Amino acid sequence: MQTTLASSQMTVVRPQGHINAANAPEFGRQLTVAMSSDRKAVVLVDMEQVESLDSAGLMVLVSALTQAQTQNQHFGLSCVSPSIRIIFELTQLDRVFEIFASRAAFEAAIGC
């Protein structure tokens, strides 16, 4: 369902396909593991290959953001398609999440 890439500075999680009630718990577990491994200070969820996102998937991302804030980690989303971005806008979560057009834009914003 996803690929996780870790460098000395950052962990990048790349979910694929549909994030919905059927697989959201597993996605949440994978995100938690990725965020807690080696306590990386920067976590990016690259959503380029995500086809759809339902409320369960959205809640996993909100939980991950909360966990990142608790652990004093920088957490961001990148490559969010227009059809998924509208979900963030309708729920006003685009004001809560840092959403970047690309991984390079994220890295430039945080100084990686």
trRosetta pair geometry for C-beta under 8 A, 3 or more apart (Angstrom, degrees):
i j d omega theta_ij theta_ji phi_ij phi_ji
1 15 6.3 -16 150 -146 86 76
1 16 6.0 -167 -174 49 42 85
1 17 6.7 -87 -139 39 72 119
1 23 6.1 179 -118 178 150 141
1 26 6.7 105 25 112 159 121
1 27 6.5 -108 134 -84 142 85
1 30 7.3 -171 79 -7 116 164
2 13 5.9 5 172 -177 135 85
2 14 5.7 158 -163 82 79 52
2 15 4.4 -38 -95 -98 111 51
2 16 6.1 178 -89 4 49 80
2 27 6.9 104 -26 -125 136 81
2 30 5.8 135 51 134 135 154
3 13 7.7 161 84 -158 47 43
3 14 4.4 -7 56 57 90 113
3 16 7.6 56 -6 -29 87 113
4 11 6.5 -10 -171 -173 98 98
4 12 7.1 159 -157 84 48 52
4 13 5.3 -12 -106 -106 81 69
4 14 7.4 -166 -75 20 35 75
4 30 7.2 -156 -50 172 127 101
4 34 4.8 -143 -132 -107 138 122
5 11 7.2 159 85 -158 49 49
5 12 4.4 -6 59 57 100 102
5 14 7.3 39 -3 -10 100 111
6 10 7.6 -163 -147 100 49 43
6 11 4.8 -12 -106 -107 81 79
6 12 7.7 -164 -74 24 37 65
6 34 7.6 -162 -71 -153 107 84
6 37 6.8 -77 -94 102 154 125
6 38 7.0 106 -174 39 142 138
6 40 6.6 -139 -143 -62 100 143
7 10 5.4 18 50 50 101 72
7 11 7.8 -163 27 -75 61 39
9 40 7.4 79 143 -154 25 100
9 41 7.5 -51 -169 51 59 96
9 42 6.1 7 149 35 76 129
9 112 5.5 143 129 -139 144 104
10 40 6.1 102 -138 179 21 130
10 41 8.0 -64 -90 67 58 66
10 42 4.1 -46 -108 91 86 114
10 43 7.2 170 -162 -84 74 26
10 44 6.3 19 177 1 122 107
10 107 7.7 -92 -28 -100 165 91
10 112 6.0 -6 -35 -120 134 149
11 34 5.2 157 162 170 139 95
11 35 6.9 -166 72 -92 150 43
11 37 7.2 120 -97 65 145 102
11 40 4.4 151 -17 49 104 162
11 42 7.1 164 24 93 64 61
11 43 5.1 -13 67 -113 100 74
11 44 7.3 177 90 29 51 66
12 43 8.0 164 -86 -161 31 49
12 44 4.9 -17 -112 70 74 102
12 45 7.9 153 -162 -96 55 21
12 46 5.6 23 -176 -15 104 116
12 103 6.9 9 -121 -125 137 128
13 30 7.3 134 -145 129 126 101
13 31 6.1 38 -135 -109 173 75
13 34 5.2 100 -77 123 117 172
13 43 7.1 13 -4 -174 107 94
13 44 7.2 -179 26 91 68 50
13 45 5.0 -24 70 -111 102 69
13 46 7.0 177 81 22 44 74
14 45 7.8 158 -83 -164 31 53
14 46 4.7 -19 -99 68 82 107
14 48 7.2 -25 -145 40 100 94
14 49 6.4 52 172 29 97 118
15 19 5.8 24 155 -69 149 121
15 27 6.1 28 -112 -135 131 119
15 45 6.9 6 1 -167 103 102
15 47 6.7 -2 54 -114 98 66
15 49 7.1 -160 100 77 49 91
15 50 5.5 39 95 -81 102 104
16 49 4.3 -25 -116 120 77 124
16 50 6.9 -136 -128 -79 20 51
17 49 7.2 -2 -24 141 44 92
17 50 7.1 -24 63 -130 25 47
17 51 5.6 -27 -161 15 34 111
18 23 7.4 115 96 33 78 126
18 50 7.8 102 -103 -164 22 70
18 51 5.5 -47 -69 67 67 104
18 52 4.7 0 -124 56 85 98
18 53 7.9 -170 -160 -69 56 36
18 54 8.0 31 178 -13 95 98
19 23 6.6 -103 -135 83 49 104
19 24 6.2 85 175 -89 80 76
19 27 5.7 41 -137 -63 105 171
19 50 6.0 -22 -8 -144 111 115
19 52 7.1 -159 36 95 61 57
19 53 5.0 6 63 -113 105 71
19 54 7.1 -155 101 24 65 69
19 56 7.7 -150 145 91 76 83
19 57 3.3 103 125 -122 104 138
19 60 7.2 -116 175 45 123 137
20 23 6.3 63 54 33 65 83
20 24 6.4 -102 109 -38 21 98
20 52 6.9 15 -58 104 105 106
20 53 7.7 -170 -72 -146 62 27
20 54 4.5 55 -124 15 76 124
20 56 6.0 67 178 55 38 117
20 57 6.0 -37 -74 -33 27 113
21 24 5.8 -33 -118 8 25 121
21 54 6.3 -51 -27 85 78 140
21 55 8.0 15 -64 65 94 78
21 56 4.1 131 -88 -10 62 157
23 26 5.2 -55 -166 45 70 112
23 27 5.7 76 135 -26 85 102
24 27 5.4 -55 -142 39 34 114
24 28 6.1 40 157 -24 67 104
24 54 7.8 -93 -57 66 128 96
24 56 3.8 -134 -20 139 165 106
24 57 5.1 -130 -100 -75 106 55
24 59 7.2 49 -179 61 141 95
24 60 5.0 -158 -167 -39 92 130
25 28 5.6 -53 -150 34 31 116
25 29 6.6 32 153 -19 64 102
25 60 8.0 -150 -82 -90 24 121
26 29 5.6 -50 -149 34 35 112
26 30 6.3 33 153 -17 66 105
27 30 5.7 -56 -148 38 31 111
27 31 6.3 32 153 -19 65 106
27 57 6.8 12 71 -124 158 81
27 60 5.4 50 99 168 108 166
28 31 5.7 -54 -146 36 30 111
28 32 6.3 31 155 -20 64 106
28 60 4.2 -124 -77 -133 92 107
28 63 6.3 17 -136 75 114 139
28 64 7.3 -147 -133 -55 68 98
29 32 5.7 -54 -148 35 31 112
29 33 6.4 30 154 -17 65 105
30 33 5.8 -53 -148 37 31 110
30 34 6.3 31 154 -18 64 108
31 34 5.6 -56 -146 39 31 111
31 35 6.1 25 157 -16 66 110
31 45 7.5 -8 -118 -91 115 119
31 60 6.6 131 16 165 148 104
31 64 4.7 -59 151 -99 140 131
32 35 5.9 -60 -145 40 27 107
32 36 6.2 10 162 -7 65 113
32 64 7.3 -128 -68 -105 61 85
32 67 6.7 -108 -114 -156 78 174
33 36 6.2 -67 -141 44 26 98
33 37 6.1 34 160 -36 65 105
34 37 6.1 -46 -142 19 26 112
34 43 7.0 115 124 -136 103 116
35 40 7.4 -110 -146 50 43 95
35 43 5.4 -8 -107 -90 87 155
35 64 6.6 175 -43 -154 148 91
35 67 6.0 90 115 117 159 125
35 68 6.3 -107 -145 -81 135 81
35 71 7.0 142 159 41 109 156
35 73 6.6 -167 -159 44 101 172
36 39 6.9 -7 -161 -76 44 59
36 71 7.8 -144 -97 -99 68 160
37 40 7.2 15 84 -12 71 100
39 71 7.0 -146 -142 179 86 124
39 73 7.9 -145 -172 -78 63 114
40 43 6.2 118 94 -67 114 79
40 73 6.9 64 98 -133 65 122
41 72 7.5 -34 -137 116 85 81
41 73 5.6 -168 -161 -126 37 70
41 74 6.3 40 144 11 75 91
42 73 6.7 -175 -76 -172 20 86
42 74 4.6 -11 -112 63 71 107
42 110 6.2 129 -122 137 131 159
42 112 6.7 -165 111 -76 176 125
43 64 7.7 -127 122 166 145 111
43 68 5.8 -124 40 -109 130 128
43 73 5.5 36 0 152 107 131
43 74 7.0 169 27 86 63 55
43 75 5.0 -7 69 -108 101 73
43 76 7.6 161 91 26 57 60
44 75 7.8 170 -83 -156 36 44
44 76 5.3 -16 -114 69 76 90
44 77 7.5 147 -163 -101 65 18
44 78 5.9 8 -176 -2 112 115
44 103 6.4 96 147 -126 156 85
44 106 5.4 93 -115 144 132 162
45 61 7.0 -113 41 -122 170 103
45 64 7.5 80 -49 110 136 154
45 75 7.8 22 -8 -173 97 86
45 76 7.4 -160 27 99 71 44
45 77 5.1 -24 68 -110 97 71
45 78 7.4 169 83 23 48 68
46 49 7.9 43 120 12 90 86
46 78 5.1 -23 -112 68 65 102
46 79 5.5 34 -166 32 73 125
46 103 6.0 -15 -99 -71 118 108
47 50 4.4 -39 -168 14 84 127
47 77 5.9 9 -11 -170 122 100
47 78 6.8 168 20 77 78 44
47 79 5.4 -175 63 86 63 82
47 80 4.9 34 70 -92 135 63
47 81 7.3 -117 123 -5 105 76
47 84 6.6 -129 150 98 139 158
48 78 7.5 -14 -43 111 89 83
48 79 3.6 -26 -69 143 81 148
48 81 7.9 105 -139 -50 37 88
50 53 6.2 27 161 -55 129 100
50 80 7.9 -20 56 -126 125 60
50 81 7.2 -149 77 5 83 110
50 84 6.2 51 104 -74 116 163
52 83 7.8 -51 -103 121 66 121
52 84 7.3 -177 -133 -86 30 100
53 57 4.4 -126 -155 93 77 138
53 58 6.0 99 154 -57 109 80
53 84 5.1 75 13 -137 121 108
53 87 5.9 -146 82 47 113 167
54 57 5.4 100 50 13 58 102
54 58 7.1 -109 112 -5 33 95
55 58 5.3 -52 -144 37 35 116
55 59 6.3 39 155 -22 66 102
56 59 5.8 -52 -150 33 31 111
56 60 6.8 37 149 -22 61 100
57 60 5.6 -48 -154 28 36 114
57 61 6.8 34 150 -15 65 102
58 61 5.8 -56 -156 36 35 110
58 62 6.5 36 148 -19 67 104
58 87 6.5 -131 -85 150 129 126
58 91 7.0 99 -173 12 149 170
58 93 7.2 173 -166 1 112 168
59 62 5.4 -49 -145 37 37 113
59 63 6.3 40 154 -20 66 103
60 63 5.7 -54 -149 37 30 112
60 64 6.3 31 151 -20 64 106
61 64 5.5 -52 -145 36 33 113
61 65 6.4 37 153 -21 64 102
61 77 7.4 20 -156 -77 132 127
61 97 7.3 -7 152 -89 120 138
62 65 5.7 -52 -150 34 31 113
62 66 6.5 33 151 -19 63 105
62 93 7.1 -90 -84 -130 101 135
62 96 7.8 20 -119 115 86 147
63 66 5.6 -54 -150 36 33 113
63 67 6.3 34 151 -19 66 105
64 67 5.5 -51 -147 36 33 113
64 68 6.3 36 153 -21 65 104
64 75 6.7 167 132 -153 90 145
65 68 5.6 -53 -148 35 31 113
65 69 6.4 31 154 -18 64 105
65 75 5.3 -177 -119 102 64 149
65 96 7.0 79 150 142 163 107
65 97 6.4 -103 -94 -96 145 84
66 69 5.8 -55 -149 36 30 110
66 70 6.4 32 152 -20 64 106
67 70 5.6 -55 -149 35 31 113
67 71 6.3 13 157 -4 66 111
68 71 6.0 -67 -144 48 28 99
68 73 4.1 -93 -159 72 81 106
68 74 7.3 -59 171 86 122 8
68 75 3.6 83 111 -44 172 131
69 72 7.5 31 -174 -78 32 31
69 73 7.5 -85 -55 49 23 70
69 75 7.3 -75 -45 13 69 126
74 110 5.6 114 152 -126 161 141
75 97 7.8 -78 115 -138 96 79
75 98 7.3 142 95 34 56 104
76 97 7.3 118 -139 178 48 83
76 98 4.2 -55 -114 87 94 107
76 99 7.2 171 -170 -86 83 25
76 100 5.9 29 164 -4 129 112
76 106 5.1 167 100 -135 148 119
76 109 7.8 124 -96 74 163 135
76 110 7.6 -141 -15 -38 142 130
77 80 5.6 40 139 -51 119 118
77 97 5.4 16 6 166 119 130
77 98 7.0 160 25 86 70 55
77 99 4.9 -19 73 -111 104 72
77 100 7.0 168 88 24 50 71
78 99 7.4 154 -90 -165 35 53
78 100 4.5 -27 -104 73 86 95
78 101 7.1 -2 -155 86 83 19
78 102 5.8 38 -173 178 121 12
78 103 5.2 130 115 -71 169 53
78 105 7.0 155 -126 59 113 99
78 106 5.1 -81 -70 -34 126 131
79 100 8.0 -4 -23 92 51 73
79 101 7.3 54 -79 167 47 36
79 102 6.3 57 -65 -108 85 47
79 103 7.3 -12 -27 -36 110 76
80 84 5.3 -121 -173 90 86 110
80 85 4.7 113 125 -73 113 88
80 88 7.0 4 171 -3 157 141
80 99 5.5 -40 11 -158 139 118
81 84 4.9 80 58 16 84 101
81 85 6.6 -145 93 -13 37 90
82 85 5.4 -51 -134 34 31 116
82 86 6.7 41 162 -29 62 97
83 86 6.3 -44 -157 19 28 112
84 87 5.6 -41 -168 19 49 116
84 88 7.3 45 141 -12 68 98
85 88 5.6 -53 -160 36 46 112
85 89 6.3 43 145 -19 73 105
85 94 7.1 55 -171 -91 80 124
85 99 7.0 119 -124 174 99 156
86 89 5.3 -53 -144 40 39 114
86 90 6.0 40 156 -21 70 104
87 90 6.0 -52 -143 36 27 108
87 91 6.4 8 161 0 61 112
87 93 7.9 -14 124 43 73 121
88 91 6.3 -69 -145 50 25 98
88 93 4.6 -97 -149 76 72 93
88 94 4.2 100 136 -60 106 83
88 97 6.5 -75 -145 40 131 128
88 99 6.7 108 130 -59 169 151
89 92 7.3 23 -174 -82 31 36
89 94 5.0 9 -82 -10 58 138
92 95 5.4 -15 172 15 80 117
92 96 7.6 80 127 -14 70 98
93 96 4.9 -53 -155 37 60 114
93 97 5.7 36 152 -3 87 106
94 97 6.5 -56 -124 52 31 93
94 99 6.1 -49 -140 5 80 139
98 106 7.7 113 126 -123 113 90
98 109 7.5 -178 176 120 132 153
100 103 7.6 110 102 -88 128 19
100 105 4.3 -180 -176 96 112 110
100 106 4.2 -175 43 -64 165 81
100 109 6.6 -139 -97 1 131 141
101 105 5.0 73 49 2 84 158
102 105 4.7 104 54 3 77 99
102 106 7.2 -134 100 -3 46 86
103 106 5.5 -52 -153 35 37 115
103 107 6.3 36 151 -18 68 105
104 107 5.7 -53 -145 38 32 111
104 108 6.2 33 154 -20 65 106
105 108 5.7 -53 -145 37 30 112
105 109 6.3 32 155 -23 63 107
106 109 5.8 -58 -150 34 28 111
106 110 6.5 -1 162 4 65 110
106 112 7.9 12 116 17 77 128
107 110 6.5 -71 -143 49 27 92
107 111 7.9 -114 169 58 56 8
107 112 4.1 -83 -150 57 85 112
108 111 7.6 32 -173 -72 27 35
108 112 8.0 -66 -46 41 24 78
